[in-house]
């Protein structure tokens, strides 16, 4: 059981302890490299059995084991294993020597965020510098001891070796000497960057938390336990933004186990502390049982509905919309085209539906400091939100990072953190706020719906000579809401000589937000499905059509054409594109670029009438060097399964509230529906990019195009059942 910590939590806004850290150098990335330990603490380390911490990322123990700190939150994306692997690679230690430790929120680490597939790209330099600098110090320490030149020494498996004399020294034995040496200049470090240089990176390394997960040991936010902890639920208005007029608070307070019940006035910030009623009890079950007896009179201000959205979208289709980009003369090119292809695509709002509903544990210390245990993708943003809402200085708030049971962008919004903090301040006891599945699904920040109306002109060579796109989605105060923005530079802009993008917005009160591969996860399906329609109308093979589209540009290309084509060729080759299939089978393909990653998929489906089974997906992926093959495969496979699952789901609204609340109405993919996924990584010298999002977007259109090939049914509306297709 975890106990409430004494009031000695680190002051994350202050200076670092000079007895632990000596020097700070600002890297180009904006993160911090912390210099070697001060000599007066480290010189006696060997005799005292103390750890040596040359920087924030690692400690070398007296037994020659190495503790490596993972700075970013772990949400299943694998950084808690991958980040320490980078440090271990550059430090040159055996992975079996390594222990991994989760960092708390600490400004000295720089960016501590799970989102945008930025973890690996942002941490790549810092992690390599941390491991390489420590290794260089240890080599220098051995050279001093042996009276040789550092260049004569090498390292392997946590030891420095001098081949000429046959001498060797474990890192632990060199800690004291290394701590007295000057910090190496960052510019002097030779950082590993090429796949052929790696000994550990690129291998299949199981996740460091796997044994605990498999044996059910506490790791996640909802597993946090503190002595004397109470449990809370928080009831908010079903209609987004509704406020409490009155509630039967006194009746609730009299129920068994209830310690507190009160109205929270809240704010107008949909992503912050919303109005509601908090109930606190000695067990969560008592709190939730009392919640069922709540009677609240809500004041609501809107009644958005899916039916009204559809009516407005139909009317806007007939309007010209706002032109965001126009290249060449689209109307003239369409008039000269040999053939014109027109199609409209629609996808709905969807929920994140992460497995672990939102939760947070909070403790107000008697001194006024606040401590949080938060499964947050953006803990610094949560700390800022809590500080602003409760009027507490940020340096009085300490955030412990716990493993996240799925996020996909939902936990970049920290409403659950500020709710727990507010309740804990009221009750002055450690409190765990736990949402229900219904809370989670009905108070989400959804991926917004959209309508895409396409026209394409085909010239005599079977090429796309014109592309006209009217995009209808959602906005607030005349600007696209989060997740609804479509870049004017998105392909096929720059790939066709005549291009036009127009936009129309429907005003919405529904909260939207980051969703796995925001925007891309939805509109890639529309683009790549329509490309298939154009290719077939032109009488061309879908692979040849796409490769031709990527063979030239008009102005600045919207993506790296060679890297994209490379992934297409790999996926097509591995899938045997062009092979003869039986009448009820089909292959489909799609490519995409987002968040720094290039991914193409080819899917194979088998159909029995309108019931289809996705048998296999072949993936070509270019994300630079792979850090951990285990985590990389996991991300690709997870994206494909998530995409197939999401293609069968929708959230609808009536009277300003979400109508779906649990998995009986929002059924995720079952294990027997999941396809086999075969991953093929193109190892390159490019800097690594993230992989939590890029494989998602092209999965849905590859599968939908395969369904068309197998059944003749073109899916232009999601979920699949709108086209009569079941998976």
N, C-alpha and C positions, 0 to 999 in steps of 0.2 A: 504494500500500500504506500502510495506517495503521501508525504506529510506536508503540511503548510510550511513553506520555507521561512526561515528567520529573515528579518528585514535587512538582508545583506545583498540584495539583488544588484547586479552591475548597473552603474550609471552610464547608459549607452550614449549619452550626449557629451560626456566629459572626456578628460584625457586618460590615456591608457596608463596602467601602473608602470612606473619607470623601473621598478625592480624586475619586471617581466619583459618589457619591450624597450628597445633602445632607440630605434630610428624608423621614421616613416618616409617612404618614397611614393610620390604620386605617379601612378602609371598612366599611360596614354588612354587606357580604357576608363579611367576615372575611379578604379578600385584602389585599394591600399595594399602595399607590400610592407609587412612589418619586419623590421631588422632583427638581428641576433639578440639573444638574451644578454643582459648586463653582466659583465665579467664577475662582479662580486657575488652574484647568485649562482652562476654556472660553474665557476672554477672548482668548487668542491663537489660537483654533482656526482662524480664517479664514486667518491667515498660515502656520500650521504645517501646514495640511491635515489636521487631526485630525477625528475624528468628534465629534458632540455627541449625548450620550445623555440626554435629559431625563427618561427613566424606563426601567424594565427592559424595556419592550416595543419601544422603537424607538431608532434612531440615524440622524442625518442626516449624510451624508458631504459632503466638500468638493465633489464633482461634482453635488450636489443629489439624488443618489439616496438612497433611504430603506431602511434595513434594519429589518425588522419581525420580532420574535421570536415564534414560536408556542410557547406554554408547554406544551401538552398533548401526550402521545404521539399519533402518527398511526398508525391501524390500518386505514386505508381509509375512515374515516368522513368525511374531508375537512376536519378542523379545521386542518390545516397551511395550508390555503388560506383557509378561512372566518374564522378568528380574525384573521389579518393584514388581511383585507378590512374587518373592523369598524374596526380602528385606522386603516387608510388612508382609509376613509369619513369618519371624524371629524377626521382630520388634513387632509383635503382635498388629497390627492396623486393624481396619475394612477397607475393600477395598473402601467403600464409603467415607472414610476420605482422600483418596489418590488422589493427582494430579500427572500426569506424565509429565516429561520434557525431551526433547531430548538434549543430550550432544553435544557440538561441538567436533571436533578432539582435543584431549588433551592427551599428553603423560602420564599424571598422571593416566589415566585409564588403561594403559597397552594396550592389544590387542583390537583394535576396527575394527573388520573385519566381513563381512558377507561372509562366504565361508567355504567349507569343513565340514559343519554341526558341527562346533567347538564352536559356540557361547555359548550354554548352558554348555557343559563340561568345557570350559575354565573359564566361569564366575561363576560356581556353588559355589566354595569356597569363592570367593571374595564377592559375593552378600550375602551369608549367614553370613559371618563375619561382613559385614557392618551393617546388621539389628540386629544381635545378640549382637554385641558390644554396639550399641546404646541402646538397651533394657537393657543390664546389667548396663550401666551407669545410666539409669533412675531409675532402681530398687535401685541401690546404693544411688542415690540422695534422694529417698523417705525414705530409711532406716536411712540416716543421719538426716533428718528432724524429723522423728518420734522417733528416738532413739531406733530402733529395729534392728534385724539382717536381712540382705538381704534375707537369706533363708526363712524368715517368710513371704516374700512378693511374690505376683504373679502379672501377667499382663493380661489384656483383653481389646480389643477394644480401645487401645490408652490410657489406664489408668493403674496406679500401685495401687494394692489393698493390704490391711493388714487385713486379715480375723479376727484375734483375737480382734482387736479394732474396726473393721468396718470402718476404714478410707480408703479413696480413693483419688487419685490425678491424674488429667489429665497430660499427658506428657508435655503439654505446660507450666504448672505451675512448672515443675521441671527443666526446661531448665537451669536456672541460676546456680542452685546448681550442676547439672550434669557437667556443663562446668568447674567447679573448681576441679573435681576429676581426678585422674590419669587414663590414658588409660589402659584398661585391656589387659593383655597379650593374644595373639592369642591362645596359648596353653590352656588357662584357659576357653575358651568359649566352651559351650556345643551346638554343631550345630545340628539342626534337619536334619535327613537324611532318615528316614524311612517313607513310605507312611502313616502308622497309626498315625504318629505324626502330620501330616499336618491338618490344619483347612481350609486353603485357597487353597493351591496347590492341583492340581488334579480336581478342580472344573471347571465348564464351565463358563469362564469369557469372555464376548465380547471384541473385540479389542478396545483400548482406542481411536483410530482414526476413528472408524466406523461411528459415527454420522457425522463427517466432510466429510468423503468420500461419504456417502449416500446423503448428501446435497450439494455436489459439492464445498466445501470450499477449498481454496488453501492450499496444503500440499506438492506437489511434486516439483521436481526441475524445471520443466517447468512452474510452477506457480509463481516462484520468480519474483517480480517486485521491481525495484529501481527507484527513481526519476531520470529523465534524461537518462533513460536506452536506449541503442541502441540494435539492433538485428543483428545477424550475421549468415551467412551460409558459409560452407567451402567445396569447390569442390576438391576432390582428384582423382587421376588417377584410372580408372576402373581396370587396371592391377596392382596388388599389387606391390608396390615399385616404380611405375613410377614417373618420375620427369617432371617439367614444363620446356619446351624449350621456349615457348612464349605464350602470351595471349593478348586478346583485352581489356586490362585494361582501357585505356583512354575512350573507347566507353562505358564501364560499368559505369565509374564514372559520366558520363553525364546523366545517366538515372534518372527518378524521385525518390526522397527519398534517393538516395544513398549518404552516407557521406564518405565512404572509400572503396577502392578496391585495393588489392595489392597481389603480389606473396609471398608466404611463402616458403623459400628454404627448410626448414625442415631438417630431419636427415634420416639416413638409418635404424632407429629403427622402425620396423613394429608396435610395441606396444607403440610408442612414437609420436613425432611430425612429421608426414609425409608431404612431399611437397604437395603444392596445391595453390589454389587461395581463398582468403578471401574476402567476400563482406559484408559490414556493411551498415545498413539503419535505418531509423526512425521507420520502422515496418518490421516484419519478412516477410510479404507478398511481400513487395517491394524488399527486399533482394532476396527472392526466385524467383521472376519474373525476376529480373536482371540476376540471375544465368542461367536461360534458354537461355539467349542470349550470354553466355560465349562461346568463341571459343579458345580452348587450343590445342597447339601442344605438345603432350606428348612424352617423351623419355621412352621407355619400355625395359625391359631386359629379359623377359621370356614369354612363351606362354603355360603354363600348361593347360591340358585339361583332362576331365574325360575319354574321349575315350583313350587317351594315358595311363592313369593310369590303365585302365582295360587291355590293351595290356600287360603292364609290369607285372601286377598281374598274368595273365595267364602264362607268361613265368617263373615267380618266383615259381609258384606252382610246376613246374617240377624240381626245384633245391632243394638241401637238406636244405638250410638255416643255420642259426647259432643256435646251441644248447644252450639253456639257462638253462635247467635242465634235468637231466636224472636219474631216480630211477629204480633200477632193470634192467631187460633186456626186453625192449618193443618188439623187433622183435621176440625173442624166445617165449614170452608169446602170441603174436598174432599167431605165428605158432602153438601153442598148444591149442588155443581157440576153443571151440565148434562152435562158430559163430563169425563173424567179421561184425561190422556195420561201414559203411563209409558215410560221408555226408559233404557238404561244405555249409557255410553260408556267407552271405554278407550283410553289411549295409552301407549306404552312408554318405557323409558329411551332417550335418544339422546345421541350424542357431539357435541362441538363441531366436530371434523373441520376445523379451520382449515388453510388451505393450507400454511403454513409450520410444520412441527413445532417444538416448544419447543426453544429454544437460548439460550445465554448465553456470553459471553466474559468471562473474569476475569483480572486481573493483580494480584499482590501486589507492591507496591513494597518495596524494601529497608528503607524507613523503617517499614514495618508498615501503611501505608495500602493500602486495597483499592480497585481501580477496576473497574467493571463496564460492559459494553456489553449492555444488556438490552432485548429487545422485550417490555416489560411494560406492561400496562394500568394497573397500580397500583405504580409504581416506589417510592414512599415506603413502602408496605407491604412490598415486597421488601427494601428497605434495613433496615427494622426487623427482619424475619425473619432476615436475614443477621447483623445485629448481635447479636441475642439468641442465635442458634445458635452463632456462632463466638466470641462474647465480645469483639467489636470495637465501640468507641464509634461511634455513627452519624456523628459528625463526621469520622471517619477513613475513611468510605466514600463514594466519588464514583460516581454513576450517570450514564452517558451514555445518552440516549434515542435509539434507532434505530427506523426504520420497522418496523411490525409487519405481518407477512404474515397478517393475520386473527386475530381474538381471540374475539369473540362472548361474552365473559365468561370464557373459559378462562384468559386471561392476567391476570385479577385475582388468581389464585392463583399464588404465586411459588416453587413448589417447585423449578423449574428454575434459578432464580437462586441459591438456597442450595446446590444440588448443585454448580454451577459454582464457587462461592466456596470451598466445602470442598475440592474437588479442586485448585484453584489454590493454596490454602494448603499442601497436601501436597507439590506438585511444585515450587513456587517458580519457575514459568515461566508466561508467558501461556498460557492454556488455553481452547479453545473446546469447550464441551459441546454436542453435537448429538444430539437424540433422533431415532429412526426413526419412521415412520408407526405401526408397531405399538406402540412406546412411548407415542405420543401417544394412540392410541385405547384402549389397554388400561390406561392410567393417567390417565384423564380424571377430571373432576369433572362427572358426567353430569346432565342434566335428568332428574328422577325421573319414573317412571311413576305413573299414578293411575287410579282407577275413579270414575266419577260416576254415581250412581243418582238419577234425577229423577222427580218426579211433579208434574203441574200440573193445576189445576182451571180449567175454562172456564165463565164464567157465561152467562146468557141473551143478553147483549150481545156475546158473542164475545171478551170480555176475559179475561185471566188473573187469576183471583181468588185463587189460592193457588199457592205454589211450595214444594215440599219437596225438599231436596237432601241426600243422604248421600254425603259425599266420603271416599274411602279412598285414602290415600297412604302415605308412608313417614316414619318417625321414628327418633329415637335418644334413649333415656332419657326417653321419653314426650313429646318435643317434635318438631315437624316438622323434617326436615332441610332444608338450604338448597335452595330451589326448590320445596318442597312445601307451603309455607304458603299458605292461601287466606283472604283477609280476610273477616271477617263482614260488612263493609260493601260488598262487591263486588255490582254489579248482578246480579239484579234486586232485591236488598235495597233497600228504599225506593221501589221502583216498583210493588210489589203490596201489597195490604193485609194479606195473610196470608203470612208467609215463615218458613221454618225451614231452618237449616243445621246439619247434624250431621257429625262427623268421626271417622274411625277410622284408626289408624296401625299400620303393619307395621314391626317393628324391622328395620333394615338395617345392614350393615357397608360397603355400597358408598358411596364418596365421591361426594357431589353438590355442586353449586355454581351460581354465576351462569351463566345461559345466556341468549342473546339474548332480551330481553323475558321475564325469569324468571317462570315460572308462567303469565303471561298468554299466552305463545306456545302453550301447551298447552290450558289450560282454556277459553280463548275459543272454540276449536273445538267443545268440548262444549256450552257455553252456546248459541252462535249456531246450531249444528245443531239443538239441541233446540227453540229458538225457532221454527225453520222447521216442525218437526213440530207444535208447538202452533198456529201460524198456520194451517196446512193443515187440522188437525183442527177448527179453529174456522170453517173455510170462508172465511178472509180472505186477502187479498193480503199477501204477506210484507212489502212496504214499508209498507203502511197499518198492519199489525199493529205493526211496530217504531216507527213514528212515533207511534202511539197510546200505546204503552208508555212512550215518552219525553215524553208530553204532560202528565203529572202525577206527583206524588210523594207519598209518605206519610211525612212527617218530612223529615229532611235528605236531599236527593237524592244518589246516589252518584257522580254526574258532572254536568257542565254539560249540561243537557238541550238547550238551544238550539244550542250549538256541535256537539253530537253529531248532532242532527237536521239541521243545516246540511250536514254532510259526507255524510249519507245522501242528502239531496235532490240534491246536486251529482253524486255518483256515479251515482245512478239516472237523472238527467236525461241525463248524458253517454252512458250506456250504452243509452238508449232503453228503459228498463224498461217492460214491458207490451207491447212490440211482438210481433207474431206470428212464431214460429220454426218451422222444420221439425221433424219428429218426433224427429230424432236430435240436436237442439240444446237447450241449456238455459242459463238465466241463474240465478245465485245471488248472494246478498248477505249482508253481515255488517258490523257496526259494532263499534268498541271504543275504549276510552280507557285509556291507560297511559303512564307516564313523561311526563306533561304534554301528550301529543299526542292529538288526536281524528282518527280515520281510519275511513273506510268504503270497502269495495270491492264492486264488482259484477263477477263473472266470467262469461265465456261459454265453454262447452265444446261440442265436437262429439264424438259417440260412434259407434264402429263396433263393435257388440256391447258387450263389456265393456272394450274399449280406447278410452280417451278422450284427446283432445288439448285442452289449455287454450289457446284461441286468443288471448283478450284479457282484460285486467283494467282496469277504469276505477276510478280512485281519487279520492276526495274527502278533502282533508287540511286540517286547521286546526291549525297549530303557531305561530300568530302570524306576524310578518314572516319571509319567506324570506331567509336570508343569502346563499347562493350557489345559484342555480337548478341549476347543474350537479351540485353535491353533493347537493342535495335530491332531484333526480330519481334520482340514483344510489342513494340510500338507499331510496327507495320501490321502485324496480325490484329492487334487491338483496334487500329483504325478501320480496317476492313470490316471487322465484325460490328463495330459501332456504326459505321456507315450503313451497312445492310439493315441493322436494327432500326436506325433512325428513319430510313426510307419507308418504314411501315407505321410511323407514328405521327400524331398531330395533337396540338393543343388548340382548343377552340374557346371562345369567350361569349358570355351572355350576361347582360346587366352589369358589365364592368368587372366580371370575375371569371377566372379559369374554370372550365367545366370538368376537367380531368383532375383526379386527386391521388390515384394510386395505380399500382400495376395491373389491377383488374380492368382499368380503362386505358392504360398506357403500357401495353405489354411488350417488354423487351424481348430480343431474340433469345431463343432457347438453344441449348448446346447442340442438339441434333440438327439445328438449322445452320450452324456455323460451317463455312467452307474451309478447305485446306488452303493455306497461304504459303506460297513458295517465294522466298525473298532472294533477290540477286542485287548485291551492292556493288556499285562501281567505285572502287577505291581510287581516290584522286588526291592530288597535292593541294587542292583547294582547302581553305580553312573549314573546319567542321561546322555544320548547321544543326539545328534541333530536328527532332523527328517525331515529336508528339502530335504534330498537326499535318505536315505535308502529305502523308499517305491517305488521309481521310477523303479529301475532295474528289480525286479521280475514281474512287472505288464505286460510288453510287452510279455515275454514268457508265462505267465499264460494265457493271452488272445489268443496268437498264438496256444498254445496247445489245448485250448478249441475250437478254429476254426477247428483244425484238427479233433477233436472228433465229431464235428457237420457236417463237410463237407467232410472229407477224404483228404483235401488239406493240405499238409505240407508246411508251409511258410519257405523257406530257404533264401529268399532275401527280404530286405526291400527297399522301402515301400511295403505295402501289395498288392498294385495293380500289382506289378511284378508277383505275383502269381495268378492274376485274382480275388482277393478278394476286395470287397468294403465294407466300414463300414457306 
